[in-house]
Amino acid sequence: MSQQKFCFCTLALGKVYRALAALLAKDLELYSPNTAFIILTDQPQEFSKYPQVLAFEHQQQGVKCYHDKRFAIAKALSLFNSCIFIDSDMRILAPVPEDMEWLLEPGISARACMDMPKKFAKALGTTNKKFAREIEVIKKAAQFLNLEPECENVIFVHEYLFSVTKSTGKEIEFLETWSILAKYFEQNGVYEGEGNAIALAAYKAGLPVRWSEMSGISFFNNKIELVKIQKGQSKMDEMLTYFEEHQRIAHPKRSILEKIVFKLTNAMMHLYRAIKYRVEWHEQKL
């Protein structure tokens, strides 16, 4: 493997996401063979057969695992100048250039992002209580960081595909602030939408956030691909294999009993982590 200044990275916890990450590792072996792929996972030995994968053991830290993505990015930036975070359930579809100019810009380049006030505006006419609650917590988190609650200059990041390039130490403050916000959001009952924490942490640290087409990264994301098909920008017959592979792994056939056990186990683990998290938070405050 030649020396490169960037790598790909992801988080793969649990049997399903490890299997999906393995497909992604095969894609990168084919389309970006000289690029390291850093995976934080609960079973690193499963990736030993992939030559470019650097697998590191990681056990889930949050109530849910979404904010644990920061550990993958931290590990990647400890080894490379830039990293491209990609969700483990995505695929790479074409060769990746070794010299992508947009990757040289310090800060965060996101394939999808929006001004935070636009996200707030979406909540005005909605009856979705979960979304309204999320907006409320975002504003409180901004005040917690001594930022303006309306977040006028904050850019929300859709976290499925984005890069981070070192910026004179600002990336370290970004990750440290994200860690604080991960706990803040989860203590306030918001377990998903880590893009909110990414946005606030980057703004607090002065780490630039920008939209980028991320030219050179041709990818498959099942939800985004469905939207593209509806808009006539993609064709189902050309993407069918990817949809079928994703469905086979992400939603395996289970008996009714297996489904019940699976849901009960997840619910019990969520409750256990939530209680454990609150106890630890309380002890830290004491």
N, C-alpha and C positions, 0 to 999 in steps of 0.2 A: 504494500500500500504506500503510495507516494505521500509526501508531506503536504498536507493541506491546512489552510487556516480556518476552515469551517467543518462542521459535522452536522449530521441529523441527530435528533434525540427524541425520545418518547418515554411514556410511562405505561407499563404493562403489568397490571396486578390481577391475579385470578386466571383460571384456566381459559376462559373465552378470550380475554385480551392478550394473553400470551400467544394463543393460536393466531389471532389476527396480526399481532406484531411479527410473527414468523413469516406470514405472507408478505408483509411490508419489507422484511429483511431480504427476502428473495428478490423482490422488485429492485431494491437498492443494489444488490449484488449484480443484477443484470444491467441496470441503467446508470448506476453511479459507483462502479467497483472500487474506485480509489478514495471513497469518502467513508469515514468512520460513522457508525451508527450506534449511538449510546442509548442503552435501554436500562431503565431502573425497574426492577422486577422482583417478585417474591420467590422466583425459581430461576436464578441466573444460569444454572447448568443446562437448562433447556435450549439455550442459544449458543452452546459451545461449538456447534457444527457450522456456524455462520462466520466466515473469516473476518469480516469487517465489523462485526458486532462486538462492542465493549459492554458487557452486561454487568451491572452492579446490583447487589442485593438491597432491597428496600421493602420495608413493611409500612403499610398504610398509617399515616400520622393523623389525618383529620377524621371527622365523623364520616364524611364521604371523601373520595380520593381526588376530587377535582383540583383542589389547591396543591396537592402533592406534585403537580407538574413543575412547581418551582424547584424542587430538588433535582429533577432531571436537567433543568436549565443550569442550575448552579454547578452540577457536576460537569456538564458540557463546557461551560465557560472557564472551568478550572483547567481544562485541557486544550481549548481552542479559543481563537479570538472571536469567532462567531458561531452561533448554532441556529439551526432551523428546527423549531419544535413542530412536530406533526403528530396528530392523534394516531394512536396505534391501530384504529380501525379504518384507516385510509390506505390508499394505494398510489404508487407512482407508475405512470403510464408511458413515459418516454425518457430518453437519455437526458441526464442532468449536466449542464455545462460546468466546467471546473472554475470558470471565471465569470461570476455574475456581479455586475457593477453595483447593483442595488444593495448587495450584501456588505459592501465596503463602508456604507454610511453608518456612523455610530448611532446606536439607539435601536428602536423596535420598528420593523417593517411588517405590516400585517396584511394578509390577503383580503381581509374584510374588517372594517372598522367604521365608527361613526362618532360624531360629536355627542357627548353625553347629553346635552340639552335635547337633542333629537330623540334620544331614548326616553327622556323624561316626558316629552310631548306625547309619545305613544301611550303613556299611562293615563292621560287625561280623559280619554273617551272609553276606556276599557272597564269591564266589570270583573276582570281577573284579579282576585284578591291577592293571589300569590305574587303577581307582577307588581301590583301597587305596594305590597309589603317590601319587595325588593328595592323599589325606588326610594322608599322611606329610609331603609337601612343604608343605602348608598349615600344619601344626603347626610345622615348621622355620622357615617364613617368619614366623610369629607370634613365635617366639623371636628371629629375626633383627631384628625390630622392637621387641624387649624387651616383648612382650605375653605374656599367659598362653597356653601352648600349647593348652589345651583350649578357648580362645576362647568362654567362657561367655556373654559379652554381645555377641558379634560376630554380625551379621546378614548371611547370604549373600544376594546379589542375583542373581536370574535376569535376565540382561543384555539381553534382547530388547526390553524396553520399560520405561524408567524416566526420571525427571526429576531435574535438579539445579538447585537454587535457591541463589543466593549466600548465604553465612552468615559475614559479617564476616571474610572472608579465609580461612576454614577450607577453602573449596573449592579454594584455591590449594595449600595443604598436601596436601589429598586427591589432587590431580592429580600433584603432585611425588612423593608416596609411591607412587602407582600406577605411576609411571614406574620407580621403583626396583624395585618388585615384579614388573613386567613382565619385567625382565631376570632377576630372581631365579628366577621360575617357569620361564622358558624355559631358563635355564642348568641347571636341574634336570629338564629333560625334560618339563615340563608346559606344553603350548602352547595348550591350550583352557581353558575354565572361567574366563574373566576375571572372572566374578562373585566368585571367591575373592579376587582382588586388590582389587576394588572394596570388598568387605566389610572387609578388613583395613586398607586405606588410609583408609576413612571412619572407622573406629573409632580409628585412630591420630591422625587429624586432629581428632577430636571432632565430626565432621560427622554429624548425626542421620540415621538410616536407618529408614524406616517402610514398612509395607505400605499401599498405597492402591488402591482400586478404580479410581482415575483416571477418575472419572466424567466423561463427555463425550468419551472416546476410545473409539470403537467400531472394532475392528480385526479383521483376518484374519491369522492365523499358521497355516500349513498343518498343523504338528504339533499345535498346541493345538486347532485346529478338529476334527481327527480324534478327539481325546479327547472333545470336547464332543458330537460326533455319537454316539459310543459310549455316552455318558451320557444321550442323549436331549435334550441342551440345544441342539442345532443340527440342521439337516437338510441332507443331502448335496445334494439337488436344488437348494436355494437357494444353496449355496456352490460348485456345480459349476464355474461359469465361472471363479471365482478359482483353484480347484484346477487347472483345465486351463491357464490362463495361466501359473501358476507352473511346472507341469510342462514346458510348451513352452519356457520360457526357461531354467529351472534344469537341465533334463535333456534337452538337444537330441539328436535322433537322430544318431548317428555311425556310420560304418563301423567294422569291426573294426580296421582300420589306424589310423583316426583315434583310436579309443579307446586303442590301445596307445601312440601318440605322445603323447596327452594325459596318460596316467598317467606315462609316462617323463619328460616335461617337468616335471610337478609334482614328481616324486620328485627329479629333479636340482636343481630350484630350491630345494626344501626342504633338501637336503644342502648346497648352496652357502651358503644363508643361515645354516644351523646352524654351519657351519665359520667363516664370516665373523664371526658373532656371538660365538663362543668366542674367536677371535683378538682381537677388539676388547675383550672383557671382560678377557682376560688382560693386554692392554696398559694398560688403565685401572688395574688392580690394581697394576701395576708403577710 
